[in-house]
Amino acid sequence: MDILSCLVGVMLFLVIYTVLELGSASYEVSVPTPRDRPVDSRRVLVITNDGTVRGLDSTQPVSDLVAGLRTVAGVDLDQILRDANQSPPTDQHFQYLLDIDRDAAVADPNVREFDVEVREIPGEVGDSIHQLDAGSFDELLSTLDPRFAWIEFAVDVESLEVFRRARDIAEGRGFATRWGPLDIEFPVRFDLGSGSDGPSPRGILSKPQR
């Protein structure tokens, strides 16, 4: 047997040995799984667009908006709206006003359903990626309890980097999160009767991503 044949035999042995070893090896793969949303928790919407993050937590502003709302037969609805919107409640980035659901009123003049209109506060911009640790987003999370609230991010294509950072921060504090691609134009309206968690994802988001 010449030297070349010996080398070929050795190489073939090494290949077979390597394949057998790989076949018997075990690998540990870490796959992140989303945290389940707590039962009976409320959703907090976070608008993530133009490279910034803004929380739209409408619970308290809507509660303030309707606290003194009374509808009495014969009372001018426009006056009711003027009274309710005299000093519109706000959060850090948005203003909340009351309006009549005009579509419902057209369908049935006796129906008085209300909408909440959300407007941007001029000049109030969100947190950039460098402000997330000590800005309005940090302040928002500090007011929430992950046992009773979860975060839904509405994200445009220009804000993926800041979204990922904001999501990491929220999940690091124990919050369940979801996200969806953003398709929104202010002012935004949502049905007061649907609750005070803010606009429905069906109203401002395309199909949510899980």
C-alpha positions in Angstrom: 0.0 0.0 0.0 1.5 3.3 -1.1 1.5 6.6 0.9 -1.3 8.1 -1.1 -3.6 5.2 -0.3 -2.8 5.5 3.4 -3.6 9.2 3.4 -6.9 8.6 1.7 -7.7 5.9 4.2 -6.9 8.2 7.1 -9.0 11.1 5.7 -11.9 8.8 5.1 -11.7 7.5 8.7 -11.7 11.1 10.0 -14.7 12.1 7.9 -16.7 9.0 9.1 -15.7 9.7 12.8 -16.7 13.3 12.5 -20.1 12.5 11.1 -20.7 9.9 13.8 -19.7 12.4 16.5 -22.0 15.1 15.1 -24.9 12.7 14.9 -24.6 11.9 18.6 -24.1 15.5 19.8 -26.8 17.4 21.5 -27.4 21.1 21.2 -29.2 23.5 23.4 -31.2 26.3 21.6 -32.7 29.2 23.4 -35.9 30.5 21.8 -37.5 33.6 23.3 -41.2 33.3 23.9 -43.6 36.2 24.6 -44.8 36.8 28.1 -48.5 36.0 28.4 -50.8 39.0 29.0 -52.1 39.0 32.6 -55.8 38.0 33.0 -58.1 41.0 33.2 -55.2 43.4 32.5 -55.6 46.5 30.4 -53.8 47.5 27.3 -51.6 50.5 27.1 -50.9 51.7 23.5 -47.5 53.1 22.6 -47.2 55.0 19.4 -43.8 54.4 17.8 -43.3 56.6 14.8 -40.9 59.0 13.2 -38.1 57.4 15.3 -39.8 58.3 18.6 -41.9 56.6 21.3 -45.1 58.1 22.8 -47.4 56.5 25.3 -51.1 56.9 24.6 -52.5 55.8 28.0 -56.1 57.2 27.8 -57.6 55.6 30.9 -57.3 58.6 33.2 -57.9 61.3 30.6 -61.1 59.6 29.4 -62.2 59.1 33.0 -61.7 62.8 33.6 -63.5 63.7 30.4 -66.7 61.9 31.2 -66.7 62.4 35.0 -69.3 65.2 34.8 -71.0 64.1 31.6 -74.8 64.1 31.9 -77.3 63.7 29.1 -80.8 64.9 29.7 -83.7 64.9 27.3 -84.1 68.3 25.7 -80.6 69.6 26.5 -78.6 70.9 23.6 -76.0 68.3 22.7 -73.7 70.9 21.3 -73.8 72.6 24.7 -73.0 69.3 26.4 -69.9 69.0 24.2 -68.8 72.5 24.8 -69.0 72.0 28.5 -67.2 68.7 28.4 -64.4 70.1 26.1 -64.0 73.4 27.9 -60.8 72.2 29.5 -59.8 69.0 27.6 -57.8 66.5 29.6 -54.3 65.6 28.4 -51.5 63.2 29.0 -47.9 63.9 28.1 -48.4 63.9 24.3 -52.1 63.9 23.5 -55.3 65.8 24.1 -58.7 64.1 24.6 -62.1 65.6 23.5 -65.6 64.4 23.4 -67.8 64.2 20.3 -71.0 62.7 19.1 -71.0 59.6 17.0 -72.5 61.2 14.0 -73.0 58.0 12.1 -75.1 56.5 15.0 -77.1 59.7 15.2 -77.9 59.5 11.5 -79.0 55.9 11.8 -81.3 56.6 14.8 -81.9 60.3 15.9 -82.7 59.0 19.4 -79.3 57.4 19.8 -76.7 59.4 21.7 -73.4 57.6 21.4 -70.1 59.4 22.1 -66.7 59.2 20.6 -63.4 60.3 22.1 -61.2 62.3 19.7 -57.4 62.1 20.4 -55.3 65.0 19.1 -51.5 65.5 19.2 -50.3 68.3 21.4 -48.3 70.6 19.1 -44.6 70.6 19.9 -44.7 67.5 22.3 -42.4 65.0 20.6 -41.7 61.5 21.9 -38.6 59.9 23.2 -35.8 59.1 20.8 -33.8 55.9 21.3 -31.3 57.8 23.5 -34.0 59.1 25.8 -35.9 55.9 26.6 -34.1 55.2 29.9 -34.9 58.6 31.4 -37.8 60.1 29.4 -41.5 60.0 29.2 -41.5 56.3 28.3 -39.6 55.5 31.4 -42.1 57.7 33.4 -45.0 55.9 31.8 -43.7 52.4 32.7 -43.1 53.6 36.3 -46.8 54.4 36.7 -47.9 50.9 35.5 -47.9 47.6 37.2 -47.0 44.6 34.9 -49.5 42.5 36.8 -52.4 44.7 35.6 -51.2 46.3 32.3 -49.5 45.2 29.1 -48.0 47.2 26.3 -49.0 47.2 22.7 -46.6 49.0 20.3 -47.8 50.6 17.1 -44.7 50.8 14.9 -43.9 52.5 11.6 -41.1 51.4 9.3 -38.9 54.3 10.3 -39.0 53.3 14.0 -38.0 49.6 14.2 -34.7 50.3 16.1 -36.3 52.5 18.8 -39.2 50.0 19.0 -36.9 47.1 19.7 -35.1 49.1 22.4 -38.4 50.2 24.0 -39.7 46.7 23.9 -36.6 45.3 25.6 -36.9 47.9 28.3 -40.6 47.1 28.9 -40.1 43.3 28.9 -37.1 43.8 31.2 -39.5 45.3 33.7 -41.9 42.4 33.4 -44.4 43.7 31.0 -46.1 41.5 28.4 -45.8 43.2 24.9 -47.4 42.9 21.5 -46.8 45.0 18.4 -48.4 45.8 15.0 -47.4 47.9 12.0 -48.6 51.5 12.4 -51.2 53.1 10.0 -52.4 56.2 11.8 -53.3 59.8 11.2 -54.3 62.2 13.9 -56.8 63.1 15.1 -57.9 59.5 16.0 -61.4 58.6 17.2 -62.6 55.7 19.2 -66.0 54.6 20.6 -66.4 55.7 24.2 -68.6 52.6 24.8 -65.7 50.3 23.9 -63.9 51.3 27.1 -61.1 53.7 28.0 -58.1 51.7 26.8 -57.8 54.0 23.8 -58.1 53.3 20.0 -58.7 49.8 19.0 -55.9 48.1 17.1 -58.5 47.4 14.4 -58.9 51.1 14.0 -55.3 52.2 13.7 -53.2 49.1 13.0 -53.1 46.6 10.2 -53.2 43.0 11.2 -51.2 42.7 14.5 -48.0 40.6 14.4 -47.5 38.0 17.1 
